[in-house]
């Protein structure tokens, strides 16, 4: 599977052409004219009235996103009241690859050469966040679930003890996840609300693919899509426990050992705490469990000489793998490991390896067919930032210690499943090699680890003594594992400033006039900010509030001319070294009428981005019109 993904990245077209329905036809024609005049491939990503995001596709380099806005104060390059800036995370513009700098210079020269070219690109009105058409439902997921229904219809029901365990695990896991309430955003660096906004406006996260919006697109019809997504993720998180139990059973774990795996996931403190959030870890985790279930069923049906059912199971695994690839790149590697479950303990080694290869081939082929362009585009973007693809330099030491423990235990126990041990060892290696990418906070890294936790549990529990059949012993073992995860895990008792800010702003906006626009500083160097503007009540015709970025002096006045109600949020980003000056520029001279405010304790979500004071002020204003 890893090899197939490598071939995909090498052979699939490196850059997919994104599209955005928020741009008017006249703006698209202006983009096409700019592309012809500059000799560049250019695609519009977002059109928001006085702001437009374009993607340039230079030859020999990854795509480069640029922002064109009016007014242009503070932009990287200004001309005639407009500003053009590259959207990059590098310390120096000269650190960009030369093809990207050349492409940016060609576009800037084109816009500067005539005073009517930038206005032509920004000619459209600010669109609503509500898409005109319903989001396309995820047909790979729907078809995969249909294949699962066929498989279940053709199989005998699980034993009564297993059925009771499945229901009990789900009830326990769901109860724990809902007991703490709908926790709120999990993402660090102010990006939590951005994922909810992407359900309303999929163009906001084009680089990750449409999978998240496909899975949760139904929530956009509700007054509070964020609460619906939080609750749905709590249910999805609860499903992982019974799925882990069932996969363990089908992979020849003793039933008490499979119960330990399910119970551990049900009571794991980090899993419980992060479930009722916007996180993509919950849908990814369930999709991975379903892929594991499909591979385990394929192996069982192969042993029973049922080729049609094997085909159904493999097709389901491939379709689910494609859905994972459409949702977030962090799911690619765990998906690539799932064919190892087909190794199994029964049958000749050649046949078992053949089934692993068949699983990998089907999953890889369907993933490339359905989502190959998204994989290539995401990889091209990641290549702009070396830190995203660099392996942790110390992972080999950590992995070596883990492998030594596995092998030492293996010499004393001959009952281990080769498939589960291999999956556990390789999963541990991949987790240790890549977890530093999520090192912005301890909880964020622990959340990433949960994608691999089921693999580690299956691998370790494959050494469970076959004679140990006591369910009481299994329960005690799971409680011990849960306690160990709690003691060794991050602090779960306190909420970050951004989580407290989210709750305060959402509550305040629910009392705002219907359809009020919401503006705030959304970016300052490496800092990002997103707020729950969707909490503003919808108008009588169903239109939502518009979520608008402001960064230049006079920007609030320019936006106020377009609406009867404009709110401005002095957010936590303003209490930082990066954002303080931008907020002062934006607020200077603006006629701001205070509506509500609060003081929050400074607890950064991102360890490397602290606040510049022990208390963080969050204030909401309404812009008063000029007399």
C-alpha positions in Angstrom: 0.0 0.0 0.0 2.9 2.4 0.8 4.4 1.6 -2.5 1.2 2.2 -4.3 0.8 5.6 -2.6 4.4 6.4 -3.7 3.5 5.5 -7.3 0.4 7.7 -7.0 2.3 10.7 -5.9 4.8 10.2 -8.8 2.4 9.5 -11.6 -0.7 11.4 -10.7 -1.0 15.0 -12.0 0.8 17.1 -9.4 -1.7 19.9 -9.3 -5.4 19.6 -9.3 -7.3 22.7 -10.5 -9.5 23.8 -7.6 -12.7 25.7 -8.1 -14.9 28.0 -6.0 -18.6 28.7 -6.6 -18.3 32.0 -4.7 -16.6 33.7 -7.6 -18.8 35.3 -10.3 -18.5 34.4 -14.0 -17.1 37.9 -14.6 -14.4 37.3 -12.0 -13.5 34.0 -13.6 -13.2 35.6 -17.0 -10.9 38.2 -15.4 -8.8 35.3 -13.9 -8.6 33.6 -17.3 -7.5 36.9 -18.9 -4.7 37.2 -16.3 -3.6 33.6 -16.9 -3.4 34.2 -20.6 -1.5 37.5 -20.3 1.0 36.1 -17.7 1.4 32.6 -19.1 0.6 31.2 -15.7 -2.0 28.7 -14.6 -4.2 30.6 -12.1 -7.2 29.4 -10.2 -9.6 31.4 -8.0 -9.9 29.9 -4.5 -12.1 32.5 -2.7 -13.9 35.6 -3.7 -15.1 37.7 -0.8 -15.8 41.2 -2.2 -12.7 43.3 -1.3 -10.6 40.2 -0.9 -9.7 37.4 -3.4 -7.4 34.4 -3.0 -5.8 33.0 -6.1 -3.6 30.0 -6.6 -0.7 30.2 -9.0 0.8 27.0 -10.5 4.4 27.8 -11.4 6.4 25.3 -13.4 8.9 23.3 -11.3 7.5 24.3 -7.9 4.5 23.7 -5.6 1.4 25.9 -6.0 1.5 29.4 -4.4 -1.6 31.0 -2.9 -1.8 34.8 -3.1 -4.2 37.3 -1.6 -5.5 40.4 -3.5 -7.4 42.9 -1.4 -8.7 46.5 -1.2 -7.5 48.5 0.6 -3.9 47.3 0.3 -2.4 48.9 3.4 0.1 46.5 5.0 0.2 44.2 2.0 3.5 42.8 0.7 3.1 44.8 -2.5 0.8 47.7 -3.1 -0.5 49.5 -6.1 -3.4 51.9 -6.7 -5.0 51.3 -3.4 -4.8 47.5 -3.8 -2.5 45.0 -2.1 -1.0 41.7 -3.2 0.6 39.3 -0.8 1.8 35.7 -0.9 0.2 33.4 1.6 3.2 31.6 3.0 4.8 30.6 6.3 8.4 31.5 5.7 10.6 33.9 7.5 11.8 35.6 4.4 10.2 36.0 1.0 13.5 35.1 -0.6 13.3 31.7 1.0 10.5 30.8 -1.5 11.6 28.7 -4.5 12.5 30.9 -7.5 9.6 29.7 -9.7 7.2 30.8 -7.0 8.8 34.3 -6.8 8.9 34.6 -10.6 5.1 33.7 -10.8 4.2 36.2 -8.1 6.3 39.0 -9.8 4.6 38.3 -13.2 1.1 38.5 -11.6 2.0 41.7 -9.8 3.4 43.3 -12.9 0.2 42.4 -14.8 -2.0 44.0 -12.2 0.2 47.1 -11.9 0.3 47.7 -15.7 -3.4 48.8 -15.9 -5.6 50.4 -13.3 -8.7 48.4 -14.3 -7.2 44.9 -13.8 -7.4 44.5 -10.0 -11.0 46.0 -9.8 -12.0 43.5 -12.5 -10.9 40.6 -10.2 -12.7 42.2 -7.2 -15.9 43.1 -9.0 -18.1 40.6 -7.2 -20.2 41.2 -4.1 -19.3 39.5 -0.8 -21.0 36.1 -1.0 -22.9 34.4 1.7 -21.3 31.5 3.5 -24.3 29.4 2.6 -23.5 27.5 -0.7 -26.1 27.8 -3.4 -26.3 24.1 -3.9 -26.3 21.2 -1.5 -22.9 19.6 -0.9 -22.3 16.5 -2.8 -22.7 13.5 -0.6 -19.9 11.1 -0.1 -20.8 8.3 -2.5 -17.7 6.2 -1.7 -18.8 6.0 2.0 -22.4 5.3 1.0 -21.4 2.5 -1.4 -19.0 1.1 1.2 -21.8 0.9 3.8 -24.0 -0.8 1.3 -21.4 -3.5 0.8 -21.1 -3.9 4.5 -24.9 -4.4 4.6 -24.5 -7.2 2.0 -21.8 -8.8 4.1 -23.7 -8.7 7.3 -26.8 -10.1 5.6 -24.8 -13.0 4.3 -23.2 -13.7 7.7 -24.5 -15.3 10.9 -25.1 -12.9 13.7 -22.3 -12.7 16.3 -22.6 -14.8 19.5 -24.9 -13.5 22.2 -21.9 -12.6 24.4 -20.3 -10.6 21.6 -23.5 -8.8 20.8 -23.9 -7.8 24.4 -20.3 -6.7 24.5 -20.8 -4.5 21.4 -23.9 -2.8 22.8 -22.3 -2.4 26.3 -19.1 -0.9 24.9 -21.0 1.6 22.8 -23.3 2.6 25.6 -20.4 3.1 28.1 -18.3 5.0 25.6 -21.2 7.3 24.5 -22.2 8.0 28.1 -18.7 9.0 29.1 -18.3 11.3 26.0 -21.6 13.1 26.6 -21.1 13.4 30.4 -18.6 16.2 29.9 -20.9 18.1 27.4 -20.1 19.4 24.0 -16.6 20.4 24.7 -15.9 22.7 21.8 -13.0 23.3 19.4 -9.9 21.0 19.7 -7.7 22.6 17.0 -4.8 24.7 18.1 -3.8 28.1 16.8 -7.4 29.4 16.5 -8.4 27.0 13.7 -11.3 25.2 15.4 -14.1 27.3 14.0 -12.4 27.2 10.6 -13.4 23.5 10.1 -17.0 24.3 10.9 -16.9 27.2 8.5 -15.5 24.8 5.8 -18.7 22.9 6.0 -20.6 26.1 5.1 -18.0 27.2 2.6 -15.9 24.2 1.4 -13.4 26.5 -0.5 -11.9 27.5 2.9 -10.0 24.2 3.2 -9.4 23.1 -0.4 -6.0 21.8 0.3 -7.3 19.1 2.7 -10.0 17.9 0.3 -13.8 17.9 0.5 -14.1 14.9 2.8 -14.9 16.7 6.0 -17.5 18.8 4.3 -19.0 15.7 2.7 -19.3 13.9 6.0 -20.8 16.8 7.8 -22.5 18.8 5.0 -25.9 18.0 6.4 -25.1 20.1 9.5 -25.1 23.3 7.4 -28.9 23.2 7.3 -29.1 23.6 11.1 -29.1 26.8 13.1 -26.0 25.8 15.0 -23.9 23.5 12.8 -21.1 23.4 15.3 -23.2 21.8 18.1 -24.5 19.2 15.6 -20.9 18.3 14.6 -19.7 18.1 18.2 -22.5 15.7 19.1 -21.9 13.6 15.9 -18.3 13.3 16.8 -19.2 12.1 20.3 -21.2 9.3 18.7 -18.4 8.5 16.2 -15.9 8.4 19.0 -18.1 6.0 20.9 -18.3 3.7 17.9 -14.6 3.1 17.9 -14.8 1.0 21.1 -17.2 -1.7 19.8 -15.5 -1.7 16.4 -12.1 -2.3 18.0 -13.6 -5.2 19.9 -15.1 -6.8 16.8 -12.0 -6.4 14.7 -10.0 -8.0 17.5 -12.4 -11.0 17.6 -12.3 -11.4 13.8 -8.5 -11.3 13.9 -8.4 -14.3 16.3 -7.9 -12.4 19.5 -9.4 -14.3 22.5 -12.7 -12.6 23.3 -11.5 -11.3 26.7 -8.5 -9.8 25.0 -10.7 -8.1 22.3 -12.9 -6.8 25.2 -9.8 -5.2 26.8 -9.1 -3.4 23.5 -12.7 -2.1 23.3 -12.9 -1.1 27.0 -9.6 0.7 26.8 -10.8 2.8 23.9 -14.1 3.4 25.7 -12.6 4.8 28.9 -9.3 6.3 27.5 -9.3 9.8 29.0 -7.9 11.6 25.9 -10.4 9.8 23.6 -13.3 10.7 25.9 -12.2 14.4 26.2 -11.6 15.1 22.5 -14.6 13.3 21.0 -17.2 16.0 21.4 -15.3 18.6 19.3 -14.9 19.5 15.6 -11.8 17.3 15.3 -11.3 15.3 12.2 -9.7 12.5 14.3 -13.1 11.1 15.2 -14.4 10.5 11.6 -10.9 9.4 10.5 -10.8 6.9 13.4 -14.1 5.4 12.6 -13.2 5.1 8.9 -10.0 3.4 9.8 -11.9 0.9 12.1 -14.3 0.2 9.3 -11.4 -0.5 6.9 -9.9 -2.8 9.5 -13.2 -4.6 9.8 -13.5 -5.0 6.1 -10.0 -6.5 5.8 -10.7 -8.8 8.7 -13.9 -9.9 7.0 -12.1 -10.5 3.7 -9.6 -12.8 5.5 -12.4 -14.7 7.1 -14.3 -15.1 3.9 -11.1 -16.2 2.1 -10.7 -19.0 4.6 -14.3 -20.0 4.0 -13.8 -20.0 0.2 -16.3 -17.3 -0.5 -14.7 -15.2 -3.3 -17.8 -13.0 -3.9 -17.8 -11.9 -0.2 -14.1 -11.4 -0.3 -14.6 -9.0 -3.3 -17.4 -7.1 -1.4 -15.1 -6.7 1.6 -12.1 -5.5 -0.4 -14.3 -3.0 -2.4 -15.6 -1.7 0.9 -12.1 -1.2 2.2 -11.0 0.5 -0.9 -13.9 2.9 -1.0 -13.4 3.8 2.7 -9.7 4.3 2.0 -10.6 6.8 -0.7 -12.9 8.6 1.7 -10.0 8.9 4.3 -7.8 10.4 1.6 -10.5 13.0 0.8 -10.7 14.0 4.5 -7.2 14.7 5.7 -3.6 13.7 4.8 -3.0 12.5 8.3 -5.0 9.4 7.5 -2.9 8.3 4.6 -0.3 6.3 6.6 -2.6 4.5 8.9 -4.7 3.5 5.9 -1.6 2.1 4.2 -1.0 -0.2 7.2 -4.4 -1.8 7.3 -3.8 -4.5 4.7 -1.4 -6.1 7.2 -4.4 -7.4 9.1 -4.9 -9.8 6.2 -1.7 -11.6 7.2 -3.6 -13.7 9.7 -2.4 -16.8 11.5 -4.0 -19.5 9.4 -2.9 -20.9 6.0 0.4 -20.9 4.2 2.6 -17.9 4.2 2.5 -17.4 0.5 -1.3 -17.3 0.5 -1.4 -14.9 3.4 1.0 -12.6 1.8 -1.0 -12.8 -1.4 -4.1 -11.7 0.3 -2.1 -8.7 1.9 -1.0 -7.8 -1.6 -4.5 -8.1 -3.0 -5.9 -5.9 -0.2 -3.2 -3.3 -0.8 -3.8 -3.3 -4.6 -7.5 -2.9 -4.4 -7.3 -0.2 -1.7 -4.6 1.6 -3.6 -6.3 1.5 -6.9 -9.6 2.7 -5.7 -7.9 5.5 -3.6 -6.0 6.7 -6.7 -9.0 6.5 -8.9 -11.3 8.4 -6.6 -8.9 10.7 -4.7 -5.6 10.6 -6.5 -5.8 14.3 -7.6 -6.4 15.4 -4.0 -3.4 13.4 -2.7 -1.2 14.9 -5.3 -2.3 18.5 -4.6 -1.9 18.1 -0.8 1.6 16.6 -1.3 2.6 19.5 -3.6 1.5 22.0 -0.9 3.3 20.1 1.8 6.5 20.2 -0.2 6.6 24.0 0.4 7.2 23.3 4.1 10.0 20.9 4.8 9.0 20.5 8.5 5.7 18.8 7.5 7.5 15.8 5.9 10.7 15.5 8.0 10.8 12.4 10.2 11.5 12.7 13.9 15.3 12.2 14.3 14.8 10.2 17.5 12.1 7.8 16.4 14.5 4.9 15.7 15.6 4.9 19.3 12.1 4.9 20.6 11.0 2.3 18.0 14.0 0.1 18.8 13.0 0.0 22.5 9.4 -0.9 21.7 10.5 -3.6 19.2 12.9 -5.1 21.8 10.0 -5.4 24.3 7.7 -7.0 21.7 10.4 -9.6 20.7 11.3 -10.3 24.4 7.7 -11.0 25.2 7.3 -13.0 21.9 10.0 -15.4 23.0 7.9 -16.2 26.1 4.6 -16.4 24.4 3.9 -18.4 21.2 0.2 -17.5 20.8 0.6 -14.1 19.3 -1.0 -13.3 15.9 1.6 -12.4 13.3 -0.8 -10.0 11.7 -1.6 -8.1 14.9 2.0 -8.1 16.1 3.3 -6.8 12.7 0.5 -4.1 12.6 1.3 -3.1 16.2 5.1 -2.8 15.6 4.8 -0.9 12.3 2.1 1.3 13.7 4.3 2.2 16.6 7.1 3.0 14.3 5.0 5.3 12.1 3.4 7.0 15.1 6.8 7.7 16.7 8.2 8.9 13.4 5.5 11.4 12.6 3.8 12.5 15.9 6.1 15.5 16.2 4.1 17.1 13.4 1.4 17.6 16.0 3.8 18.8 18.7 2.1 22.2 19.1 0.7 21.0 22.4 0.6 17.8 24.5 -3.1 17.3 23.9 -2.8 17.8 20.2 0.0 15.2 20.0 -2.0 12.8 22.1 -5.0 13.2 19.8 -2.8 12.3 16.9 -1.6 9.2 18.8 -5.2 7.9 19.0 -5.2 7.1 15.3 -2.6 4.4 16.1 -3.8 3.4 19.6 -6.1 0.5 18.3 -3.2 -1.0 16.4 -0.9 -0.9 19.4 -3.6 -2.5 21.6 -4.3 -5.3 19.1 -0.6 -6.0 18.8 0.0 -6.1 22.6 -3.1 -8.1 23.3 -2.2 -10.7 20.8 0.0 -12.1 23.6 -3.1 -12.6 25.9 -2.9 -16.1 27.4 -5.4 -18.3 25.6 -6.4 -19.9 28.9 -7.3 -16.6 30.5 -11.0 -16.5 29.7 -12.2 -14.4 32.7 -14.2 -11.3 31.7 -13.5 -9.8 35.1 -9.8 -10.1 34.5 -10.3 -8.4 31.1 -12.2 -5.5 32.8 -9.5 -5.0 35.4 -6.8 -5.1 32.7 -8.7 -2.4 30.7 -9.0 -0.2 33.8 -5.3 -0.6 34.4 -4.5 0.5 30.9 -7.0 3.4 31.1 -5.3 4.5 34.3 -1.9 4.3 32.7 -3.1 6.4 29.8 -4.5 9.0 32.2 -1.3 9.2 34.3 1.0 9.4 31.3 -1.2 11.7 29.2 -1.6 15.4 29.0 -3.6 17.6 31.4 -7.4 17.5 30.6 -8.7 19.7 33.4 -8.3 23.1 32.0 -9.6 24.7 28.8 -7.4 26.9 26.6 -8.1 30.6 26.1 -9.3 29.9 22.6 -11.8 27.3 23.9 -13.1 29.8 26.5 -13.2 32.5 23.9 -15.2 30.3 21.5 -17.9 29.7 24.1 -18.1 33.4 25.0 -18.3 34.6 21.4 -20.8 32.0 20.4 -23.0 32.8 23.3 -22.8 36.5 22.6 -23.4 36.2 18.8 -26.6 34.2 19.4 -28.1 37.4 20.7 -26.9 39.5 17.8 -29.4 40.9 15.2 -30.2 38.3 12.5 -27.7 38.3 9.6 -25.2 40.6 11.1 -21.8 40.4 9.5 -18.8 39.5 11.7 -15.3 40.8 11.2 -12.1 40.4 13.0 -8.3 40.0 12.4 -7.9 36.5 11.1 -4.2 36.2 10.5 -1.0 37.8 12.0 2.2 36.2 10.8 2.0 32.5 11.9 -1.1 33.1 14.1 -4.6 32.2 12.8 -7.9 33.1 14.2 -11.4 31.8 13.4 -14.6 32.5 15.4 -18.1 31.0 15.4 -19.8 33.7 13.2 -22.4 31.0 12.3 -23.9 31.5 15.8 -25.5 34.7 14.6 -29.2 34.0 13.9 -30.1 33.5 10.3 -32.3 36.0 8.5 -35.9 35.1 7.5 -34.7 33.8 4.1 -32.2 31.6 5.8 -29.1 33.6 5.0 -26.2 33.3 7.4 -23.9 35.9 8.8 -20.7 36.6 6.8 -17.3 35.9 8.3 -15.0 38.6 7.1 -11.3 39.3 7.6 -10.1 42.8 8.3 -6.4 43.8 8.5 -6.0 47.4 7.2 -6.8 50.8 8.5 -10.2 51.8 7.2 -11.2 48.2 6.5 -14.1 48.3 9.0 -15.5 51.4 7.4 -15.3 49.9 3.9 -17.2 46.8 5.2 -19.7 48.9 7.0 -20.7 50.5 3.7 -22.0 47.2 2.5 -24.3 46.2 5.4 -26.6 47.6 7.9 -25.1 45.6 10.8 -21.4 44.9 11.2 -19.9 43.4 14.3 -16.2 43.6 15.1 -14.5 41.1 17.6 -11.4 42.2 19.4 -10.2 38.6 19.7 -7.4 36.9 21.5 -5.1 37.3 18.5 -5.0 41.0 19.5 -3.3 40.0 22.8 -0.2 38.7 21.1 3.0 40.0 19.7 2.0 39.1 16.2 -1.5 40.6 16.2 -1.4 43.5 18.6 -0.3 46.2 16.1 -2.7 44.9 13.4 -5.6 45.2 15.7 -4.6 48.7 16.8 -4.4 49.8 13.1 -7.9 48.3 12.4 -9.5 49.8 15.4 -7.9 53.3 15.2 -10.6 55.8 14.2 -13.4 53.2 13.9 -16.7 54.1 15.5 -17.0 51.1 17.8 -20.0 50.6 20.1 -19.2 48.1 22.9 -21.7 45.2 23.2 -20.0 42.6 25.5 -16.6 41.8 26.9 -14.7 39.4 29.1 -11.3 38.7 30.5 -9.8 35.2 30.1 -6.8 33.6 31.6 -3.9 33.3 29.2 -3.7 29.6 28.3 -2.3 29.3 24.8 -3.4 26.3 22.7 -0.1 26.4 20.8 2.9 26.1 23.1 5.1 28.2 20.8 2.6 31.1 20.5 2.1 32.6 23.9 0.0 35.7 24.8 1.7 38.9 25.9 -0.3 39.3 29.1 -1.6 37.0 31.9 -5.2 38.0 31.1 -6.7 38.2 27.6 -9.4 40.7 26.7 -12.1 39.6 24.3 -14.6 42.3 23.2 -17.4 42.5 20.8 -18.4 45.8 19.2 -20.9 47.0 16.7 -19.7 49.5 14.1 -21.8 52.7 14.3 -22.6 54.3 10.9 -21.2 57.7 10.1 -23.6 60.6 10.6 
